[in-house]
Amino acid sequence: MGTDRERFREHGERRLDFIDEVLVECPRCQECAVHRPVGPVEDRPGAMIFAPRRLVCSSCGYTKDWAERSLVGLSSTEPFDDYFALPIWLQERCGGEVIWAYNERHLSFLESYLGARLRERSADPEHGWSNRSMASRLPAWMKKASARDDVVRALSKMRAKLRRTQ
């Protein structure tokens, strides 16, 4: 991903690249729960999306399985997960909007990308230029230089919440 706080070089990361682990609010105790694919996931494009998943809360022991062939809302930009429709654990209000991350890797990506003063893109070697990358799909308000300080502050609050959870 990024090399320092000044420069970020995008490598075509997609939102789906971060759904291997999703931190959500437990519906029973409102603490941090996590869902992951259950069992091995086929090594083919898109296999992770429809892999059966298990939600587990280590605080209260709540569990729930998901094995459908359709998603709740993969195209959603709201801070709810795509499988169980639960609130994303890592979310923060920022300038009248909400910024959120699925997990620590997703948060690290956002910190690197949104905190950088210079953001570089490169064409995908197989497909050329594409609008499918997560960075290209982030809302414009989030990418504005004038919002950078507020966005970085919100991401720092999310990082602190993650540390308290671990």
Backbone as a chain_set.jsonl record, in Angstrom:
{"seq": "MGTDRERFREHGERRLDFIDEVLVECPRCQECAVHRPVGPVEDRPGAMIFAPRRLVCSSCGYTKDWAERSLVGLSSTEPFDDYFALPIWLQERCGGEVIWAYNERHLSFLESYLGARLRERSADPEHGWSNRSMASRLPAWMKKASARDDVVRALSKMRAKLRRTQ", "coords": {"N": [[0.836, -1.176, 0.0], [0.618, 2.173, 0.886], [3.648, 4.18, 1.086], [4.602, 6.196, 2.761], [3.532, 8.987, 4.857], [3.238, 11.101, 3.118], [2.942, 10.197, 0.5], [0.948, 8.002, -1.445], [0.584, 5.03, -3.107], [-1.629, 3.557, -5.115], [-2.802, 0.235, -5.621], [-4.91, -0.936, -6.903], [-6.66, -2.041, -5.036], [-9.664, -3.483, -3.967], [-12.909, -3.05, -2.494], [-13.889, -5.549, -1.796], [-11.598, -6.938, -1.231], [-11.168, -6.715, 1.417], [-13.002, -8.1, 2.959], [-12.52, -10.457, 4.296], [-12.537, -10.602, 7.015], [-14.838, -9.217, 9.141], [-15.634, -6.712, 11.334], [-18.222, -6.174, 13.566], [-21.076, -4.777, 15.32], [-22.237, -6.577, 18.012], [-25.418, -8.112, 18.03], [-26.579, -8.871, 20.401], [-25.093, -8.021, 22.751], [-23.9, -5.622, 22.075], [-21.174, -5.308, 21.904], [-17.93, -5.779, 20.308], [-18.107, -7.944, 17.616], [-17.196, -10.552, 15.3], [-17.215, -11.576, 11.891], [-16.356, -14.215, 9.695], [-15.321, -16.121, 6.795], [-16.381, -19.534, 6.752], [-14.567, -22.459, 6.956], [-12.539, -23.698, 4.161], [-11.934, -21.425, 1.436], [-12.652, -21.287, -1.947], [-10.107, -20.847, -4.426], [-10.639, -18.677, -6.449], [-11.718, -15.919, -8.458], [-14.055, -13.887, -6.768], [-14.993, -15.892, -5.084], [-14.807, -15.559, -2.313], [-16.87, -13.829, -1.721], [-19.361, -15.206, -1.652], [-18.913, -17.226, 0.154], [-19.793, -19.364, 2.877], [-20.423, -17.919, 6.099], [-19.512, -17.223, 9.514], [-20.677, -15.594, 12.35], [-19.33, -14.405, 15.33], [-19.322, -13.546, 18.717], [-17.033, -12.707, 21.063], [-17.458, -11.661, 23.531], [-20.072, -12.212, 24.58], [-20.714, -14.686, 23.565], [-22.456, -15.045, 21.466], [-23.533, -16.477, 18.397], [-23.955, -16.827, 14.871], [-24.859, -18.106, 11.72], [-24.26, -17.624, 8.214], [-25.263, -18.492, 5.043], [-26.239, -17.917, 2.563], [-27.035, -17.315, -0.92], [-27.192, -14.855, -1.863], [-26.518, -11.397, -1.287], [-26.924, -9.1, 1.413], [-26.419, -6.336, 0.998], [-24.201, -5.528, -0.803], [-23.508, -3.403, -2.423], [-23.948, -1.242, -0.925], [-23.218, 1.875, 0.695], [-23.475, 2.499, 3.244], [-22.86, 2.308, 6.824], [-23.155, -0.541, 7.519], [-22.813, -4.064, 7.75], [-22.478, -6.367, 4.972], [-23.56, -8.897, 5.121], [-24.901, -9.746, 7.562], [-26.303, -7.501, 8.108], [-25.613, -5.797, 10.2], [-24.458, -3.099, 12.327], [-21.344, -1.681, 11.389], [-18.422, -2.086, 13.298], [-16.174, -0.364, 13.443], [-16.582, 2.775, 13.026], [-17.09, 6.268, 12.463], [-18.318, 9.547, 12.984], [-17.902, 12.232, 10.732], [-17.555, 15.381, 9.674], [-20.368, 15.65, 9.227], [-20.884, 13.317, 7.895], [-20.347, 9.721, 7.68], [-17.552, 7.763, 8.325], [-16.095, 4.604, 7.78], [-14.701, 1.307, 8.53], [-14.034, -2.073, 7.646], [-12.227, -3.732, 9.07], [-8.973, -4.087, 10.684], [-7.003, -4.082, 8.602], [-8.389, -2.798, 6.511], [-8.845, -0.329, 7.743], [-6.171, 0.513, 7.982], [-5.522, 0.82, 5.274], [-7.263, 2.957, 4.596], [-6.244, 4.944, 6.319], [-3.662, 5.268, 5.257], [-4.202, 5.99, 2.555], [-6.078, 8.184, 2.692], [-4.739, 9.911, 4.359], [-2.53, 10.672, 2.948], [-0.719, 13.137, 1.098], [-0.105, 13.098, -1.552], [-1.516, 11.129, -3.985], [-1.227, 8.315, -5.883], [-2.092, 6.541, -8.837], [-2.049, 3.474, -10.635], [-2.286, 1.703, -13.709], [-4.116, -1.342, -14.0], [-2.391, -4.305, -14.699], [-3.637, -6.356, -16.145], [-6.205, -5.426, -16.879], [-6.07, -2.738, -17.488], [-6.923, 0.744, -17.069], [-9.293, 1.321, -14.528], [-12.401, 1.77, -12.852], [-12.939, 0.398, -10.628], [-11.537, 0.198, -8.294], [-11.159, 0.518, -4.731], [-10.288, 2.995, -3.786], [-11.0, 4.718, -5.882], [-13.701, 4.642, -5.619], [-14.35, 5.797, -3.226], [-16.181, 8.283, -1.382], [-16.361, 11.665, -2.593], [-16.189, 13.774, -0.709], [-14.585, 12.737, 1.267], [-12.093, 12.587, 0.15], [-11.189, 15.137, -0.282], [-8.757, 17.681, 0.029], [-9.212, 19.708, 1.855], [-10.682, 18.451, 3.812], [-8.981, 16.679, 4.95], [-7.637, 16.832, 7.536], [-9.796, 16.531, 9.369], [-10.76, 14.024, 8.562], [-8.524, 12.363, 9.028], [-8.372, 12.649, 11.794], [-10.807, 11.425, 12.555], [-10.276, 8.818, 11.671], [-8.181, 8.227, 13.41], [-9.551, 8.105, 15.836], [-11.054, 5.835, 15.325], [-8.986, 3.96, 15.181], [-8.093, 4.044, 17.845], [-10.354, 2.991, 19.11], [-10.291, 0.424, 18.073], [-7.908, -0.531, 19.244], [-8.714, -0.581, 21.948], [-10.523, -2.63, 21.784], [-9.073, -4.911, 21.23]], "CA": [[0.0, 0.0, 0.0], [1.37, 3.414, 0.895], [5.024, 4.099, 1.547], [4.75, 7.137, 3.864], [2.367, 9.868, 5.035], [3.165, 12.074, 2.039], [2.646, 9.586, -0.794], [0.241, 6.723, -1.456], [0.5, 4.427, -4.431], [-2.739, 2.602, -5.166], [-2.533, -0.984, -6.38], [-6.173, -1.501, -7.371], [-7.39, -2.716, -3.977], [-11.121, -3.343, -4.051], [-13.609, -3.205, -1.215], [-14.01, -6.971, -1.515], [-10.321, -7.45, -0.739], [-11.109, -6.528, 2.863], [-14.133, -8.742, 3.642], [-12.165, -11.734, 4.898], [-12.882, -10.478, 8.428], [-15.647, -8.008, 9.286], [-15.962, -6.393, 12.724], [-19.569, -5.607, 13.644], [-21.652, -4.665, 16.654], [-23.008, -7.771, 18.368], [-26.832, -7.776, 18.229], [-26.995, -9.212, 21.76], [-24.446, -7.25, 23.822], [-23.399, -4.384, 21.489], [-19.706, -5.299, 21.892], [-17.372, -6.117, 18.997], [-18.196, -9.328, 17.136], [-16.508, -10.678, 14.02], [-17.597, -12.711, 11.043], [-15.347, -14.678, 8.738], [-15.738, -17.323, 6.058], [-16.258, -20.802, 7.469], [-13.921, -23.467, 6.125], [-11.699, -23.187, 3.065], [-12.58, -20.649, 0.378], [-12.068, -21.603, -3.253], [-9.169, -19.853, -4.945], [-11.096, -18.155, -7.733], [-12.286, -14.581, -8.262], [-15.425, -13.796, -6.276], [-15.375, -17.001, -4.2], [-14.925, -15.06, -0.938], [-18.131, -13.109, -1.561], [-20.483, -16.082, -1.319], [-18.509, -18.282, 1.076], [-20.543, -19.346, 4.139], [-19.748, -17.133, 7.135], [-19.975, -17.378, 10.899], [-20.557, -14.432, 13.219], [-19.026, -14.829, 16.696], [-19.014, -12.492, 19.688], [-16.241, -13.29, 22.156], [-17.918, -11.101, 24.801], [-21.267, -12.878, 25.116], [-20.853, -16.025, 22.995], [-23.449, -15.07, 20.388], [-23.083, -16.964, 17.096], [-24.969, -16.935, 13.828], [-24.271, -18.499, 10.445], [-24.799, -17.083, 6.968], [-24.892, -19.378, 3.931], [-27.126, -17.592, 1.454], [-26.371, -17.09, -2.21], [-27.375, -13.449, -2.212], [-26.008, -10.54, -0.235], [-27.83, -8.1, 1.945], [-26.244, -5.035, 0.358], [-22.793, -5.331, -1.135], [-23.296, -2.115, -3.079], [-24.258, -0.186, 0.035], [-22.14, 2.696, 1.235], [-23.851, 2.754, 4.631], [-21.99, 1.577, 7.753], [-23.709, -1.824, 7.938], [-22.123, -5.108, 6.997], [-23.22, -6.864, 3.825], [-24.055, -10.255, 5.336], [-25.843, -9.84, 8.672], [-26.938, -6.182, 8.207], [-25.301, -5.242, 11.518], [-23.594, -1.916, 12.244], [-19.899, -1.884, 11.357], [-17.846, -1.701, 14.583], [-15.269, 0.767, 13.274], [-17.205, 3.878, 12.298], [-16.977, 7.54, 13.164], [-18.891, 10.702, 12.291], [-16.865, 13.138, 10.234], [-18.101, 16.421, 8.807], [-21.751, 15.369, 8.867], [-20.928, 12.031, 7.209], [-19.788, 8.626, 8.476], [-16.453, 7.017, 7.717], [-16.085, 3.291, 8.438], [-13.753, 0.304, 8.033], [-14.402, -3.448, 7.994], [-11.279, -4.386, 9.968], [-7.726, -3.334, 10.824], [-6.368, -3.89, 7.286], [-9.175, -1.782, 5.81], [-8.539, 0.926, 8.42], [-4.808, 0.892, 7.592], [-5.608, 1.314, 3.9], [-7.88, 4.281, 4.623], [-5.299, 5.868, 6.944], [-2.58, 5.53, 4.299], [-4.713, 6.683, 1.369], [-6.698, 9.476, 2.984], [-3.773, 10.761, 5.04], [-1.447, 11.05, 2.03], [-0.868, 14.392, 0.359], [-0.007, 12.733, -2.962], [-2.113, 9.815, -4.22], [-0.896, 7.874, -7.239], [-2.772, 5.346, -9.354], [-1.407, 2.833, -11.782], [-3.22, 0.853, -14.452], [-4.066, -2.773, -13.738], [-1.683, -4.928, -15.816], [-4.539, -7.207, -16.935], [-7.421, -4.756, -17.333], [-5.872, -1.319, -17.772], [-7.535, 1.666, -16.116], [-10.582, 0.837, -14.071], [-13.054, 2.525, -11.793], [-13.388, -0.609, -9.666], [-10.74, 0.21, -7.073], [-11.815, 1.116, -3.582], [-9.926, 4.407, -3.718], [-11.786, 5.482, -6.857], [-15.108, 4.608, -5.213], [-14.583, 6.539, -1.985], [-16.915, 9.528, -1.609], [-15.528, 12.838, -2.882], [-15.96, 14.573, 0.499], [-13.547, 12.072, 2.036], [-10.812, 12.739, -0.537], [-10.839, 16.55, -0.42], [-7.642, 18.139, 0.856], [-9.749, 20.538, 2.936], [-11.254, 17.568, 4.832], [-7.953, 15.72, 5.374], [-7.402, 16.842, 8.988], [-10.963, 15.944, 10.028], [-10.807, 12.599, 8.223], [-7.432, 11.703, 9.763], [-8.791, 12.644, 13.2], [-11.835, 10.386, 12.693], [-9.593, 7.525, 11.542], [-7.424, 8.034, 14.654], [-10.528, 7.667, 16.845], [-11.374, 4.438, 15.007], [-7.796, 3.184, 15.557], [-8.123, 3.938, 19.304], [-11.432, 2.053, 19.444], [-9.786, -0.915, 17.729], [-6.943, -0.91, 20.296], [-9.472, -0.924, 23.157], [-11.24, -3.883, 21.515], [-8.137, -6.042, 21.14]], "C": [[0.879, 1.237, 0.0], [2.781, 3.23, 1.425], [5.298, 5.065, 2.687], [3.525, 8.041, 3.91], [2.2, 10.859, 3.891], [2.644, 11.47, 0.738], [1.939, 8.251, -0.605], [0.183, 6.231, -2.894], [-0.565, 3.329, -4.388], [-2.361, 1.414, -6.058], [-3.826, -1.683, -6.804], [-6.949, -2.269, -6.316], [-8.883, -2.435, -4.129], [-11.726, -3.539, -2.667], [-13.679, -4.675, -0.82], [-12.717, -7.59, -1.001], [-10.228, -7.388, 0.782], [-12.211, -7.273, 3.618], [-13.802, -10.109, 4.237], [-12.484, -11.759, 6.392], [-13.643, -9.168, 8.582], [-16.029, -7.844, 10.752], [-17.298, -5.658, 12.748], [-19.983, -5.479, 15.106], [-22.511, -5.891, 16.919], [-24.469, -7.381, 18.617], [-27.327, -8.075, 19.65], [-26.413, -8.254, 22.794], [-23.862, -5.91, 23.368], [-21.872, -4.229, 21.617], [-19.24, -5.694, 20.494], [-17.487, -7.618, 18.725], [-17.508, -9.365, 15.775], [-17.153, -11.785, 13.203], [-16.548, -12.924, 9.981], [-15.94, -15.817, 7.932], [-15.503, -18.57, 6.912], [-15.634, -21.811, 6.514], [-13.107, -22.85, 5.012], [-12.534, -22.45, 2.021], [-11.869, -20.982, -0.924], [-11.162, -20.474, -3.726], [-9.571, -19.455, -6.366], [-11.736, -16.796, -7.472], [-13.741, -14.638, -7.797], [-15.837, -14.882, -5.303], [-15.6, -16.525, -2.77], [-16.296, -14.428, -0.704], [-19.25, -14.023, -1.071], [-20.102, -17.249, -0.423], [-19.379, -18.213, 2.334], [-19.733, -18.63, 5.218], [-20.348, -17.443, 8.505], [-19.652, -16.108, 11.666], [-20.341, -14.943, 14.633], [-18.715, -13.598, 17.535], [-18.255, -13.141, 20.84], [-16.669, -12.746, 23.516], [-19.079, -11.876, 25.4], [-21.501, -14.279, 24.549], [-21.878, -16.143, 21.876], [-22.81, -15.6, 19.105], [-24.263, -17.001, 16.133], [-24.244, -17.27, 12.538], [-25.002, -17.841, 9.286], [-24.32, -17.992, 5.846], [-25.789, -19.137, 2.729], [-26.345, -17.449, 0.162], [-26.611, -15.667, -2.704], [-26.915, -12.62, -1.024], [-27.048, -9.533, 0.189], [-27.665, -6.789, 1.198], [-24.817, -4.719, -0.011], [-22.529, -3.988, -1.806], [-23.541, -0.944, -2.136], [-23.022, 0.596, 0.447], [-22.436, 3.064, 2.68], [-23.0, 1.9, 5.561], [-22.647, 0.331, 8.367], [-23.027, -2.906, 7.118], [-23.067, -5.734, 5.978], [-23.884, -8.218, 4.048], [-25.14, -10.332, 6.406], [-26.602, -8.534, 8.905], [-26.78, -5.569, 9.601], [-24.412, -4.009, 11.354], [-22.113, -2.315, 12.246], [-19.334, -1.351, 12.677], [-16.991, -0.435, 14.475], [-15.935, 1.82, 12.394], [-17.145, 5.131, 13.146], [-17.629, 8.631, 12.32], [-17.756, 11.653, 11.916], [-17.505, 14.135, 9.282], [-19.522, 16.155, 8.35], [-21.94, 14.056, 8.124], [-20.393, 10.955, 8.155], [-18.685, 7.961, 7.669], [-16.351, 5.699, 8.488], [-15.065, 2.366, 7.781], [-14.197, -1.071, 8.514], [-13.536, -4.027, 9.111], [-9.989, -3.566, 10.017], [-7.021, -3.097, 9.493], [-7.065, -2.799, 6.488], [-8.887, -0.404, 6.413], [-7.145, 1.414, 8.03], [-4.772, 1.444, 6.174], [-6.153, 2.74, 3.888], [-6.938, 5.314, 5.241], [-4.197, 6.255, 5.959], [-3.064, 6.37, 3.128], [-5.208, 8.089, 1.705], [-5.756, 10.435, 3.695], [-2.667, 11.27, 4.128], [-1.749, 12.364, 1.321], [-0.804, 14.152, -1.154], [-0.525, 11.305, -3.121], [-1.892, 9.44, -5.675], [-1.667, 6.615, -7.582], [-1.928, 4.759, -10.462], [-2.43, 1.913, -12.432], [-3.028, -0.599, -14.04], [-3.39, -3.444, -14.923], [-2.576, -5.777, -16.717], [-5.672, -6.43, -17.584], [-7.252, -3.288, -17.672], [-6.497, -0.451, -16.704], [-8.936, 1.208, -15.786], [-11.118, 1.747, -12.982], [-13.523, 1.572, -10.694], [-12.615, -0.566, -8.359], [-11.499, 0.904, -5.947], [-11.518, 2.612, -3.51], [-10.759, 5.243, -4.69], [-13.258, 5.561, -6.466], [-15.387, 5.338, -3.902], [-15.318, 7.838, -2.29], [-15.966, 10.72, -1.767], [-15.216, 13.642, -1.621], [-14.77, 14.036, 1.291], [-12.157, 12.351, 1.46], [-10.363, 14.184, -0.68], [-9.698, 16.916, 0.535], [-8.147, 18.944, 2.05], [-10.352, 19.705, 4.07], [-10.21, 16.659, 5.463], [-7.773, 15.677, 6.89], [-8.558, 16.205, 9.746], [-11.04, 14.44, 9.783], [-9.736, 11.835, 8.992], [-7.773, 11.619, 11.251], [-9.836, 11.555, 13.449], [-11.204, 8.994, 12.6], [-8.777, 7.214, 12.794], [-8.346, 7.567, 15.779], [-10.909, 6.205, 16.606], [-10.216, 3.532, 15.405], [-7.771, 2.988, 17.072], [-9.209, 2.956, 19.749], [-10.994, 0.616, 19.168], [-8.798, -1.392, 18.796], [-7.66, -1.32, 21.584], [-10.169, -2.271, 23.023], [-10.309, -5.09, 21.605], [-7.618, -6.487, 22.488]], "O": [[1.799, 1.337, -0.812], [3.079, 2.257, 2.118], [6.159, 4.781, 3.52], [2.599, 7.891, 3.114], [1.113, 11.408, 3.714], [1.981, 12.154, -0.041], [2.286, 7.47, 0.281], [-0.23, 6.966, -3.79], [-0.408, 2.313, -3.711], [-1.704, 1.563, -7.089], [-3.83, -2.892, -7.038], [-7.815, -3.074, -6.659], [-9.3, -1.306, -4.385], [-11.105, -4.131, -1.784], [-13.543, -5.011, 0.356], [-12.745, -8.662, -0.396], [-9.304, -7.951, 1.369], [-12.34, -7.085, 4.828], [-14.706, -10.842, 4.639], [-12.68, -12.83, 6.965], [-13.141, -8.114, 8.192], [-16.665, -8.718, 11.341], [-17.489, -4.661, 12.052], [-19.326, -6.004, 16.004], [-23.41, -6.207, 16.139], [-24.732, -6.42, 19.34], [-28.381, -7.584, 20.054], [-27.149, -7.726, 23.628], [-23.379, -5.141, 24.198], [-21.348, -3.127, 21.452], [-20.057, -5.918, 19.602], [-17.021, -8.444, 19.51], [-17.266, -8.321, 15.17], [-17.583, -12.803, 13.745], [-15.946, -11.991, 9.449], [-16.941, -16.413, 8.33], [-14.55, -18.641, 7.688], [-16.115, -21.996, 5.396], [-12.992, -21.628, 4.919], [-13.684, -22.804, 1.758], [-10.64, -20.963, -0.997], [-11.418, -19.3, -3.459], [-8.932, -19.842, -7.344], [-12.244, -16.551, -6.377], [-14.556, -15.358, -8.374], [-16.93, -14.811, -4.741], [-16.489, -17.03, -2.083], [-16.821, -14.491, 0.408], [-20.005, -13.652, -0.172], [-20.895, -18.175, -0.256], [-19.674, -17.118, 2.813], [-18.506, -18.725, 5.247], [-21.5, -17.856, 8.636], [-18.526, -15.611, 11.643], [-21.076, -15.815, 15.096], [-17.951, -12.724, 17.125], [-18.782, -14.026, 21.514], [-16.291, -13.3, 24.548], [-19.077, -12.169, 26.595], [-22.398, -14.986, 25.009], [-22.136, -17.245, 21.391], [-21.688, -15.226, 18.762], [-25.413, -17.181, 16.536], [-23.144, -16.776, 12.289], [-26.193, -17.541, 9.365], [-23.121, -18.238, 5.706], [-26.066, -20.059, 1.962], [-25.114, -17.462, 0.172], [-26.265, -15.328, -3.836], [-26.923, -13.093, 0.113], [-27.936, -9.163, -0.58], [-28.658, -6.18, 0.798], [-24.277, -3.71, 0.444], [-21.404, -3.492, -1.749], [-23.36, 0.213, -2.514], [-21.924, 0.048, 0.536], [-21.713, 3.864, 3.275], [-22.471, 0.873, 5.139], [-22.684, 0.178, 9.588], [-22.701, -2.704, 5.948], [-24.288, -5.645, 6.102], [-24.698, -8.641, 3.227], [-26.192, -10.927, 6.174], [-27.449, -8.46, 9.795], [-27.687, -4.912, 10.113], [-23.696, -3.886, 10.36], [-21.694, -3.181, 13.015], [-19.73, -0.275, 13.126], [-17.079, 0.455, 15.32], [-15.857, 1.757, 11.167], [-17.149, 5.074, 14.375], [-17.507, 8.638, 11.095], [-16.799, 11.848, 12.666], [-17.949, 13.761, 8.196], [-19.851, 16.411, 7.191], [-23.066, 13.72, 7.757], [-20.029, 11.247, 9.294], [-18.858, 7.639, 6.493], [-16.502, 5.681, 9.71], [-14.624, 2.59, 6.653], [-14.675, -1.225, 9.638], [-14.037, -4.726, 9.993], [-9.925, -2.473, 9.454], [-6.488, -2.009, 9.273], [-6.408, -1.968, 5.86], [-8.707, 0.572, 5.684], [-6.957, 2.603, 7.776], [-4.075, 2.421, 5.901], [-5.581, 3.625, 3.25], [-6.841, 6.437, 4.746], [-3.843, 7.428, 5.843], [-2.418, 7.347, 2.749], [-4.803, 9.064, 1.073], [-5.953, 11.648, 3.639], [-1.943, 12.198, 4.489], [-2.898, 12.655, 0.99], [-1.378, 14.91, -1.936], [-0.032, 10.384, -2.471], [-2.314, 10.153, -6.585], [-1.872, 5.74, -6.741], [-1.184, 5.468, -11.14], [-3.334, 1.408, -11.767], [-1.909, -1.031, -13.763], [-3.776, -3.183, -16.063], [-2.312, -5.907, -17.912], [-6.065, -6.731, -18.711], [-8.209, -2.649, -18.108], [-6.593, -0.864, -15.548], [-9.678, 0.76, -16.66], [-10.356, 2.411, -12.28], [-14.413, 1.914, -9.915], [-13.003, -1.233, -7.4], [-12.357, 1.755, -6.18], [-12.408, 3.407, -3.206], [-11.176, 6.352, -4.356], [-13.98, 6.444, -6.929], [-16.545, 5.48, -3.511], [-15.104, 8.436, -3.345], [-14.904, 10.767, -1.146], [-14.101, 14.141, -1.471], [-14.036, 14.804, 1.913], [-11.166, 12.351, 2.19], [-9.256, 14.434, -1.157], [-9.687, 16.508, 1.696], [-7.572, 18.87, 3.136], [-10.514, 20.21, 5.18], [-10.515, 15.94, 6.415], [-7.757, 14.593, 7.473], [-8.332, 15.422, 10.668], [-11.35, 13.673, 10.695], [-10.012, 10.773, 9.549], [-7.483, 10.609, 11.893], [-9.756, 10.84, 14.447], [-11.56, 8.097, 13.365], [-8.69, 6.054, 13.199], [-7.958, 6.723, 16.587], [-11.068, 5.433, 17.551], [-10.445, 2.437, 15.92], [-7.464, 1.894, 17.546], [-8.992, 2.173, 20.673], [-11.295, -0.293, 19.941], [-8.855, -2.551, 19.207], [-7.266, -2.286, 22.237], [-10.384, -2.97, 24.013], [-10.731, -6.172, 22.015], [-6.824, -7.424, 22.565]]}, "num_chains": 1, "name": "protein.A"}
